[in-house]
Amino acid sequence: MSHKTGVITRFPPSPTGLLHIGSVRTALFNYLFAKKDDGKMLFRVEDTDTLRSKKEFEDDIVRSLEWLGLTWDNKEIVRQSERNDVYKKYLKKLIDEGKAFVSKETPKEPGGREEVIRFKNANKKIAFDDLIRGTIEFDTTELGDFIIAKSLDEPLYHLAVVIDDFEAGVTHVIRGEDGISNTPRQILIQEAIGAPRPVYAHLPLVLDAQRAKLSKRKHGEKVSLRYYIEQGYLPSAILNYMALLGWNPGTDQEIFTLPELIQIFDIKKVHKGGAIFDEEKLRWINKEHLKRLAPEAFNSLIKARLPEKFTNDKRQLEKILNLIKERITILSEINVMVESGELHYFFEKPLVVQEKLMWKGESDATKTAARLESIVLLVKAMSEEVDWNTEAIKKAIMPFADKEGRGGVLWPMRVALSGKDKSPDPFTLAYMLGKEETISRLTEAYNVLSKSK
Protein backbone atom coordinates (compact mmCIF):
# COMPACT_ATOMS: atom_id res chain seq x y z
CA MET A 1 0.00 0.00 0.00
CA SER A 2 1.43 3.39 -1.01
CA HIS A 3 2.26 5.96 1.63
CA LYS A 4 0.61 9.36 1.06
CA THR A 5 3.11 12.11 1.64
CA GLY A 6 0.85 14.98 0.70
CA VAL A 7 3.31 16.37 -1.87
CA ILE A 8 1.66 18.94 -4.13
CA THR A 9 3.59 20.62 -6.96
CA ARG A 10 2.31 22.98 -9.62
CA PHE A 11 3.03 23.92 -13.22
CA PRO A 12 1.88 27.51 -13.83
CA PRO A 13 2.76 28.75 -17.34
CA SER A 14 1.92 32.19 -18.68
CA PRO A 15 -0.04 32.02 -21.97
CA THR A 16 2.08 34.66 -23.69
CA GLY A 17 3.57 32.33 -26.31
CA LEU A 18 3.72 28.71 -27.45
CA LEU A 19 4.89 26.23 -24.79
CA HIS A 20 8.66 26.69 -24.41
CA ILE A 21 10.84 23.59 -24.52
CA GLY A 22 12.41 24.67 -21.20
CA SER A 23 8.93 24.83 -19.66
CA VAL A 24 8.39 21.24 -20.79
CA ARG A 25 11.25 20.20 -18.53
CA THR A 26 9.85 22.27 -15.63
CA ALA A 27 6.46 20.56 -16.06
CA LEU A 28 8.16 17.15 -16.29
CA PHE A 29 10.26 17.62 -13.13
CA ASN A 30 7.18 18.81 -11.19
CA TYR A 31 5.30 15.77 -12.47
CA LEU A 32 8.09 13.29 -11.66
CA PHE A 33 8.67 14.72 -8.19
CA ALA A 34 4.96 14.59 -7.32
CA LYS A 35 4.30 11.13 -8.76
CA LYS A 36 7.43 9.65 -7.16
CA ASP A 37 5.86 10.51 -3.77
CA ASP A 38 2.32 9.56 -4.78
CA GLY A 39 1.46 13.26 -4.73
CA LYS A 40 -0.29 15.66 -7.09
CA MET A 41 0.75 18.12 -9.77
CA LEU A 42 -1.63 21.03 -10.25
CA PHE A 43 -1.97 23.19 -13.36
CA ARG A 44 -2.88 26.84 -13.50
CA VAL A 45 -2.68 29.62 -16.05
CA GLU A 46 -0.86 32.73 -14.88
CA ASP A 47 -2.54 35.31 -17.09
CA THR A 48 -2.24 38.48 -14.99
CA ASP A 49 -0.43 40.01 -17.99
CA THR A 50 -3.70 40.74 -19.80
CA LEU A 51 -2.05 42.48 -22.77
CA ARG A 52 0.18 39.53 -23.77
CA SER A 53 -1.94 36.59 -22.58
CA LYS A 54 -3.89 34.88 -25.37
CA LYS A 55 -6.40 32.01 -25.43
CA GLU A 56 -4.59 30.43 -28.42
CA PHE A 57 -1.42 30.11 -26.32
CA GLU A 58 -3.34 28.61 -23.39
CA ASP A 59 -4.87 26.07 -25.82
CA ASP A 60 -1.41 25.22 -27.15
CA ILE A 61 -0.07 24.64 -23.62
CA VAL A 62 -3.02 22.42 -22.68
CA ARG A 63 -2.81 20.38 -25.92
CA SER A 64 0.96 20.04 -25.53
CA LEU A 65 0.76 18.70 -21.97
CA GLU A 66 -1.94 16.24 -23.03
CA TRP A 67 0.21 15.12 -26.00
CA LEU A 68 3.16 14.56 -23.64
CA GLY A 69 0.97 12.62 -21.21
CA LEU A 70 1.74 14.98 -18.31
CA THR A 71 -1.72 14.99 -16.77
CA TRP A 72 -2.54 17.34 -13.89
CA ASP A 73 -4.66 16.56 -10.87
CA ASN A 74 -7.01 19.54 -10.54
CA LYS A 75 -10.23 19.00 -12.47
CA GLU A 76 -10.76 22.63 -13.46
CA ILE A 77 -8.10 24.81 -15.07
CA VAL A 78 -7.33 27.62 -12.64
CA ARG A 79 -6.89 31.01 -14.34
CA GLN A 80 -5.57 33.95 -12.35
CA SER A 81 -7.71 36.30 -14.47
CA GLU A 82 -10.80 34.64 -12.95
CA ARG A 83 -9.67 34.99 -9.31
CA ASN A 84 -9.64 38.77 -8.80
CA ASP A 85 -12.25 38.59 -6.02
CA VAL A 86 -9.96 36.24 -4.07
CA TYR A 87 -6.93 38.51 -4.46
CA LYS A 88 -9.00 41.58 -3.57
CA LYS A 89 -9.99 39.99 -0.24
CA TYR A 90 -6.33 39.40 0.66
CA LEU A 91 -5.31 42.90 -0.49
CA LYS A 92 -7.94 44.53 1.71
CA LYS A 93 -6.82 42.45 4.69
CA LEU A 94 -3.14 43.36 4.13
CA ILE A 95 -4.04 47.05 3.95
CA ASP A 96 -6.27 46.83 7.04
CA GLU A 97 -3.46 45.18 9.00
CA GLY A 98 -0.91 47.79 7.89
CA LYS A 99 1.10 45.21 5.90
CA ALA A 100 0.38 46.97 2.61
CA PHE A 101 -0.65 50.51 1.74
CA VAL A 102 -2.04 52.61 -1.07
CA SER A 103 0.88 54.65 -2.34
CA LYS A 104 0.54 58.01 -4.07
CA GLU A 105 2.82 57.96 -7.11
CA THR A 106 4.27 60.63 -9.32
CA PRO A 107 3.40 59.46 -12.84
CA LYS A 108 6.49 58.76 -14.93
CA GLU A 109 4.61 59.83 -18.06
CA PRO A 110 1.49 61.90 -18.81
CA GLY A 111 -1.67 59.97 -17.87
CA GLY A 112 0.36 57.51 -15.82
CA ARG A 113 -0.82 55.79 -12.67
CA GLU A 114 -1.10 58.01 -9.61
CA GLU A 115 -1.83 55.23 -7.10
CA VAL A 116 -0.53 51.69 -6.57
CA ILE A 117 -0.59 49.24 -3.68
CA ARG A 118 2.80 48.60 -2.12
CA PHE A 119 3.91 45.92 0.34
CA LYS A 120 5.33 47.28 3.60
CA ASN A 121 8.76 45.67 3.65
CA ALA A 122 10.15 44.66 7.06
CA ASN A 123 13.67 45.13 5.60
CA LYS A 124 15.14 41.92 7.00
CA LYS A 125 17.37 39.07 5.91
CA ILE A 126 15.69 35.95 4.57
CA ALA A 127 17.27 32.51 4.09
CA PHE A 128 15.68 29.49 2.50
CA ASP A 129 16.89 25.96 1.75
CA ASP A 130 16.80 25.07 -1.92
CA LEU A 131 16.69 21.31 -2.72
CA ILE A 132 19.20 21.83 -5.53
CA ARG A 133 21.31 24.81 -4.43
CA GLY A 134 21.38 24.54 -0.65
CA THR A 135 20.90 27.61 1.55
CA ILE A 136 20.21 30.89 -0.27
CA GLU A 137 20.16 34.17 1.63
CA PHE A 138 18.76 37.60 0.70
CA ASP A 139 18.72 41.00 2.32
CA THR A 140 15.26 42.28 1.43
CA THR A 141 16.14 45.91 2.27
CA GLU A 142 17.17 46.51 -1.33
CA LEU A 143 13.66 45.59 -2.52
CA GLY A 144 12.09 48.58 -0.80
CA ASP A 145 8.31 48.72 -0.42
CA PHE A 146 7.57 46.84 -3.63
CA ILE A 147 4.35 47.03 -5.65
CA ILE A 148 1.95 44.08 -5.22
CA ALA A 149 -1.07 45.50 -7.11
CA LYS A 150 -1.89 48.37 -9.45
CA SER A 151 -5.25 48.65 -7.64
CA LEU A 152 -7.60 46.46 -5.60
CA ASP A 153 -8.81 44.95 -8.89
CA GLU A 154 -5.38 44.59 -10.52
CA PRO A 155 -3.09 42.26 -8.54
CA LEU A 156 0.44 41.66 -9.75
CA TYR A 157 2.23 38.36 -10.22
CA HIS A 158 3.99 38.05 -6.84
CA LEU A 159 0.81 38.46 -4.82
CA ALA A 160 -1.33 36.24 -7.06
CA VAL A 161 1.17 33.39 -7.13
CA VAL A 162 1.59 33.31 -3.33
CA ILE A 163 -2.18 33.30 -2.74
CA ASP A 164 -2.74 30.61 -5.38
CA ASP A 165 -0.04 28.35 -3.95
CA PHE A 166 -1.38 28.86 -0.41
CA GLU A 167 -5.01 28.12 -1.27
CA ALA A 168 -4.05 25.06 -3.37
CA GLY A 169 -1.86 23.65 -0.58
CA VAL A 170 1.28 23.62 -2.75
CA THR A 171 4.14 22.05 -0.79
CA HIS A 172 6.98 22.30 -3.33
CA VAL A 173 7.79 25.03 -5.84
CA ILE A 174 10.00 23.61 -8.62
CA ARG A 175 10.90 26.19 -11.25
CA GLY A 176 13.75 27.61 -13.33
CA GLU A 177 16.68 29.36 -11.67
CA ASP A 178 15.44 32.67 -13.12
CA GLY A 179 12.77 32.43 -10.41
CA ILE A 180 15.31 32.67 -7.56
CA SER A 181 15.12 36.48 -7.48
CA ASN A 182 11.31 36.25 -7.05
CA THR A 183 11.61 34.16 -3.91
CA PRO A 184 12.36 36.84 -1.24
CA ARG A 185 9.32 38.93 -2.23
CA GLN A 186 7.14 35.84 -2.23
CA ILE A 187 8.40 34.70 1.19
CA LEU A 188 7.63 38.15 2.64
CA ILE A 189 4.08 37.97 1.24
CA GLN A 190 3.66 34.40 2.57
CA GLU A 191 4.60 35.55 6.05
CA ALA A 192 2.23 38.52 5.81
CA ILE A 193 -0.82 36.39 4.90
CA GLY A 194 0.07 33.54 7.26
CA ALA A 195 0.93 31.02 4.52
CA PRO A 196 3.40 28.22 5.24
CA ARG A 197 6.60 28.40 3.22
CA PRO A 198 6.81 25.77 0.44
CA VAL A 199 10.04 23.93 -0.25
CA TYR A 200 11.91 25.47 -3.21
CA ALA A 201 13.95 23.82 -5.96
CA HIS A 202 15.40 25.99 -8.73
CA LEU A 203 16.35 24.13 -11.91
CA PRO A 204 19.32 25.06 -14.14
CA LEU A 205 18.39 26.91 -17.31
CA VAL A 206 18.24 25.16 -20.69
CA LEU A 207 20.99 26.67 -22.88
CA ASP A 208 22.20 26.50 -26.47
CA ALA A 209 25.64 25.23 -27.51
CA GLN A 210 27.15 28.68 -26.82
CA ARG A 211 25.63 28.58 -23.31
CA ALA A 212 23.07 31.29 -24.12
CA LYS A 213 19.52 30.96 -22.79
CA LEU A 214 17.08 29.52 -25.34
CA SER A 215 14.95 32.42 -26.51
CA LYS A 216 12.42 32.97 -29.27
CA ARG A 217 14.23 36.11 -30.38
CA LYS A 218 17.52 34.26 -30.91
CA HIS A 219 16.42 30.69 -31.71
CA GLY A 220 13.01 31.21 -33.34
CA GLU A 221 10.49 28.37 -33.51
CA LYS A 222 13.01 25.83 -32.16
CA VAL A 223 12.32 26.99 -28.60
CA SER A 224 8.69 25.80 -28.74
CA LEU A 225 7.48 22.23 -28.23
CA ARG A 226 5.17 22.76 -31.23
CA TYR A 227 8.24 22.67 -33.53
CA TYR A 228 9.29 19.23 -32.25
CA ILE A 229 5.74 17.88 -32.49
CA GLU A 230 5.57 18.97 -36.13
CA GLN A 231 9.01 17.49 -36.84
CA GLY A 232 7.63 14.12 -35.80
CA TYR A 233 9.36 13.47 -32.51
CA LEU A 234 7.64 11.01 -30.17
CA PRO A 235 6.32 12.33 -26.83
CA SER A 236 8.17 9.53 -25.02
CA ALA A 237 11.47 10.60 -26.62
CA ILE A 238 10.99 14.26 -25.72
CA LEU A 239 10.20 13.39 -22.10
CA ASN A 240 13.19 11.03 -21.99
CA TYR A 241 15.56 13.67 -23.39
CA MET A 242 14.24 16.56 -21.28
CA ALA A 243 14.64 14.47 -18.12
CA LEU A 244 18.35 14.10 -18.88
CA LEU A 245 18.82 17.88 -19.25
CA GLY A 246 20.42 18.88 -15.98
CA TRP A 247 19.67 15.58 -14.24
CA ASN A 248 21.49 12.28 -14.18
CA PRO A 249 20.16 8.97 -12.85
CA GLY A 250 23.66 7.97 -11.76
CA THR A 251 23.75 4.95 -14.13
CA ASP A 252 24.67 4.37 -17.78
CA GLN A 253 21.03 3.93 -18.81
CA GLU A 254 19.87 6.60 -21.26
CA ILE A 255 16.54 5.31 -22.61
CA PHE A 256 13.62 5.60 -20.20
CA THR A 257 9.85 5.38 -20.24
CA LEU A 258 7.81 7.81 -18.14
CA PRO A 259 7.00 5.14 -15.49
CA GLU A 260 10.74 4.32 -15.24
CA LEU A 261 11.57 8.02 -14.80
CA ILE A 262 9.00 8.33 -12.01
CA GLN A 263 10.54 5.37 -10.24
CA ILE A 264 14.16 6.60 -10.28
CA PHE A 265 13.77 10.40 -10.22
CA ASP A 266 15.70 12.14 -7.44
CA ILE A 267 15.63 15.94 -7.46
CA LYS A 268 18.81 16.06 -5.40
CA LYS A 269 20.66 14.69 -8.44
CA VAL A 270 19.72 17.76 -10.50
CA HIS A 271 22.82 19.77 -11.43
CA LYS A 272 23.30 23.42 -10.55
CA GLY A 273 24.92 24.36 -13.88
CA GLY A 274 23.03 25.15 -17.10
CA ALA A 275 22.00 22.25 -19.34
CA ILE A 276 22.94 22.30 -23.04
CA PHE A 277 20.11 21.45 -25.44
CA ASP A 278 21.52 19.17 -28.17
CA GLU A 279 19.08 18.32 -30.95
CA GLU A 280 21.38 15.59 -32.31
CA LYS A 281 21.14 13.75 -28.98
CA LEU A 282 17.37 14.23 -29.03
CA ARG A 283 17.28 12.72 -32.54
CA TRP A 284 19.27 9.70 -31.35
CA ILE A 285 16.93 9.18 -28.40
CA ASN A 286 13.94 9.49 -30.75
CA LYS A 287 15.37 6.78 -33.03
CA GLU A 288 15.74 4.50 -30.00
CA HIS A 289 12.12 5.10 -29.00
CA LEU A 290 10.96 4.44 -32.59
CA LYS A 291 12.79 1.09 -32.49
CA ARG A 292 10.93 0.16 -29.32
CA LEU A 293 7.46 0.85 -30.75
CA ALA A 294 5.17 -2.08 -31.44
CA PRO A 295 5.25 -2.77 -35.23
CA GLU A 296 1.56 -1.86 -35.63
CA ALA A 297 2.05 1.47 -33.83
CA PHE A 298 5.13 2.35 -35.91
CA ASN A 299 3.37 1.35 -39.15
CA SER A 300 0.35 3.52 -38.42
CA LEU A 301 2.58 6.55 -37.71
CA ILE A 302 4.31 6.04 -41.07
CA LYS A 303 1.08 5.46 -43.01
CA ALA A 304 -0.35 8.71 -41.63
CA ARG A 305 2.42 10.59 -43.48
CA LEU A 306 2.22 8.69 -46.80
CA PRO A 307 0.03 9.75 -49.76
CA GLU A 308 -2.97 7.51 -50.35
CA LYS A 309 -1.56 6.07 -53.59
CA PHE A 310 1.36 4.64 -51.56
CA THR A 311 -0.95 2.77 -49.21
CA ASN A 312 -3.20 1.05 -51.77
CA ASP A 313 -0.77 -1.74 -52.73
CA LYS A 314 -0.64 -3.62 -49.40
CA ARG A 315 2.15 -6.01 -50.42
CA GLN A 316 4.42 -3.23 -51.64
CA LEU A 317 3.49 -1.05 -48.68
CA GLU A 318 4.70 -3.68 -46.19
CA LYS A 319 8.10 -3.68 -47.89
CA ILE A 320 8.53 0.09 -47.95
CA LEU A 321 7.43 0.32 -44.32
CA ASN A 322 10.47 -1.74 -43.36
CA LEU A 323 12.75 0.40 -45.53
CA ILE A 324 11.39 3.62 -44.01
CA LYS A 325 11.81 2.24 -40.49
CA GLU A 326 15.51 1.62 -41.10
CA ARG A 327 16.14 5.06 -42.55
CA ILE A 328 14.22 7.56 -40.44
CA THR A 329 15.14 9.22 -37.16
CA ILE A 330 12.13 11.54 -36.94
CA LEU A 331 8.77 11.13 -38.67
CA SER A 332 9.00 14.31 -40.80
CA GLU A 333 11.78 12.58 -42.76
CA ILE A 334 8.99 10.50 -44.34
CA ASN A 335 7.49 13.70 -45.78
CA VAL A 336 10.91 14.66 -47.15
CA MET A 337 11.28 11.22 -48.76
CA VAL A 338 7.85 11.58 -50.39
CA GLU A 339 8.40 15.18 -51.57
CA SER A 340 11.83 14.40 -53.05
CA GLY A 341 10.38 11.46 -55.00
CA GLU A 342 12.50 9.02 -53.02
CA LEU A 343 9.67 6.51 -52.71
CA HIS A 344 7.93 7.03 -56.03
CA TYR A 345 10.02 4.46 -57.88
CA PHE A 346 8.46 1.69 -55.81
CA PHE A 347 5.07 2.54 -57.31
CA GLU A 348 5.93 4.00 -60.72
CA LYS A 349 8.45 2.89 -63.35
CA PRO A 350 11.33 5.37 -63.46
CA LEU A 351 12.23 7.28 -66.61
CA VAL A 352 15.76 6.06 -67.32
CA VAL A 353 18.19 7.85 -69.67
CA GLN A 354 21.48 6.53 -71.02
CA GLU A 355 23.67 9.20 -69.37
CA LYS A 356 22.48 8.23 -65.90
CA LEU A 357 23.03 4.52 -66.48
CA MET A 358 26.72 4.94 -67.29
CA TRP A 359 29.17 4.46 -64.43
CA LYS A 360 31.65 7.33 -64.08
CA GLY A 361 34.46 7.02 -66.60
CA GLU A 362 32.51 4.43 -68.64
CA SER A 363 31.78 5.58 -72.21
CA ASP A 364 30.88 2.25 -73.86
CA ALA A 365 27.10 1.78 -73.76
CA THR A 366 27.52 -1.72 -75.25
CA LYS A 367 29.49 -2.89 -72.19
CA THR A 368 26.91 -1.51 -69.78
CA ALA A 369 24.08 -3.10 -71.80
CA ALA A 370 25.88 -6.46 -71.74
CA ARG A 371 26.29 -6.23 -67.94
CA LEU A 372 22.60 -5.51 -67.49
CA GLU A 373 21.79 -8.48 -69.73
CA SER A 374 23.95 -10.71 -67.52
CA ILE A 375 22.22 -9.41 -64.39
CA VAL A 376 18.83 -10.24 -65.95
CA LEU A 377 19.98 -13.82 -66.56
CA LEU A 378 21.25 -14.15 -62.97
CA VAL A 379 17.95 -12.80 -61.61
CA LYS A 380 15.88 -15.07 -63.86
CA ALA A 381 17.74 -18.07 -62.46
CA MET A 382 16.61 -17.23 -58.92
CA SER A 383 13.48 -18.65 -57.33
CA GLU A 384 11.16 -15.92 -56.07
CA GLU A 385 9.40 -18.33 -53.73
CA VAL A 386 12.53 -19.86 -52.15
CA ASP A 387 15.31 -17.29 -52.06
CA TRP A 388 14.00 -13.85 -53.02
CA ASN A 389 15.49 -11.70 -50.27
CA THR A 390 18.14 -9.00 -50.11
CA GLU A 391 20.96 -11.32 -49.01
CA ALA A 392 20.19 -14.00 -51.62
CA ILE A 393 20.06 -11.42 -54.44
CA LYS A 394 23.37 -9.95 -53.27
CA LYS A 395 24.92 -13.43 -53.18
CA ALA A 396 23.76 -14.09 -56.76
CA ILE A 397 25.02 -10.78 -58.21
CA MET A 398 28.23 -10.00 -56.26
CA PRO A 399 30.57 -12.58 -57.87
CA PHE A 400 29.74 -11.10 -61.29
CA ALA A 401 30.15 -7.53 -59.89
CA ASP A 402 33.55 -8.41 -58.37
CA LYS A 403 34.69 -9.87 -61.70
CA GLU A 404 33.50 -6.97 -63.90
CA GLY A 405 34.05 -4.12 -61.44
CA ARG A 406 31.50 -3.25 -58.76
CA GLY A 407 30.75 0.28 -59.96
CA GLY A 408 30.27 -0.85 -63.57
CA VAL A 409 27.70 -3.46 -62.52
CA LEU A 410 25.94 -2.13 -59.40
CA TRP A 411 25.54 1.49 -60.54
CA PRO A 412 23.54 0.76 -63.72
CA MET A 413 21.55 -1.92 -61.88
CA ARG A 414 20.53 0.56 -59.15
CA VAL A 415 19.73 3.37 -61.61
CA ALA A 416 17.72 0.97 -63.78
CA LEU A 417 15.60 0.03 -60.77
CA SER A 418 15.17 3.47 -59.18
CA GLY A 419 16.01 6.07 -61.82
CA LYS A 420 17.78 8.00 -59.02
CA ASP A 421 21.37 8.96 -58.26
CA LYS A 422 20.62 8.25 -54.61
CA SER A 423 18.48 5.35 -53.45
CA PRO A 424 18.78 2.16 -51.41
CA ASP A 425 21.30 -0.42 -52.64
CA PRO A 426 20.27 -2.44 -55.75
CA PHE A 427 19.72 -5.67 -53.79
CA THR A 428 17.23 -4.00 -51.44
CA LEU A 429 15.51 -2.38 -54.44
CA ALA A 430 15.25 -5.69 -56.29
CA TYR A 431 13.83 -7.46 -53.24
CA MET A 432 11.25 -4.75 -52.68
CA LEU A 433 10.18 -4.53 -56.33
CA GLY A 434 9.87 -8.29 -56.71
CA LYS A 435 11.42 -10.56 -59.33
CA GLU A 436 9.07 -9.75 -62.20
CA GLU A 437 9.29 -5.96 -61.83
CA THR A 438 13.07 -6.15 -61.36
CA ILE A 439 13.48 -8.03 -64.64
CA SER A 440 11.11 -5.63 -66.39
CA ARG A 441 13.06 -2.52 -65.30
CA LEU A 442 16.48 -4.03 -66.02
CA THR A 443 15.28 -5.05 -69.50
CA GLU A 444 13.91 -1.58 -70.14
CA ALA A 445 17.28 -0.05 -69.22
CA TYR A 446 19.02 -2.60 -71.47
CA ASN A 447 16.74 -1.50 -74.34
CA VAL A 448 17.59 2.19 -73.73
CA LEU A 449 21.31 1.38 -74.04
CA SER A 450 20.83 -0.98 -77.01
CA LYS A 451 19.04 1.71 -79.04
CA SER A 452 22.05 3.95 -78.69
CA LYS A 453 24.44 1.47 -80.31
LINPE-V67000 format. One line per field, one symbol per residue. phi: phi as a letter, one per 20 degrees, with the letter a starting at -180 (. if undefined). psi: psi as a letter, one per 20 degrees, with the letter a starting at -180 (. if undefined). burial: # if it has 16 or more other C-alpha atoms within 10 Angstrom, else .. A space follows every 10 residues. Layout:
phi = ???
psi = ???
burial = ???
This chain:
phi = .fefemfcdb dcfeedafgf ffffffffff fffffgdldc decbdedfef fefcffffff ffffffffne eddefefedf fddgffffff ffffffemeb bfdfdegfbg mffdbbddee fflceccbee fddmfcccdf gffmeefdaf afdcfdggfg fffffffemf dcddbfffeg fffgfffffg ffemefefed bdeffedefe meffcffedm ffedfggfff fneegffffg fffeenccfn cefcdcefgf fgfdfcffef fefgdeecff ffffffgfff feffgfffgf ffgfdefgfe dfeffffgff ffffgfeedc fffffffffe mfdfffdcff eddggffefg nedeffffff fffffgfffg feeffecebg ffffffefgf fffeoggfdf ffffffedmd fcagffffgf gffnfffffg fffffgfgff fef
psi = pqppijporq omqpljrqpq hhhghggghg gggghhjkbq pqpqonkhnh hipqhhhggg gggghghhjn qripgqppph ijkhhghggg ggggghjjir qpppqopiqp jrpiqrpqpo pimrqpqqop hhibppqqoi gihanqpiqh rhjmqrgggg hggggghikp hpoorqiiig ihggghgggg hhjkpqprpq ooqqqprahj kqppqhghib iiiqhgghgh ikqqhhgggg ghhinjqpij riphpqrghg gghipohijp qhqqpppohg hggghgghhg hiqqgggggh hghhjqqhhi ihnhghghgh ghggghiqhq hihghggghi jiihiiiqpq opqghhhpqp ipiohggggh ghghgggggh iqphhgknrg ghgghhhhgg hhgiogghgh ghgghhhhjq hprrqhgggg ghhqgghggg hggghghghh hi.
burial = ......#### ########## ########## ########## ########.. ..#...##.# ##.##..#.# ##.....### #..#..##.# #..##...## ##........ .....##### #......#.# ###......# ....#.#### ##.####### ######..## #######... ..######## .##.#.##.# ########.. ..###..... .########. .######### #########. ....##.#.. ##..###..# #..####... .##.###.## .......##. .#.......# .....##.## #.###..### #####..... .#####..## .#.#..###. ....#..##. ###.##..#. .......### ..##.###.# #......### ########## ..#.###### ###.#.###. ######.##. ...
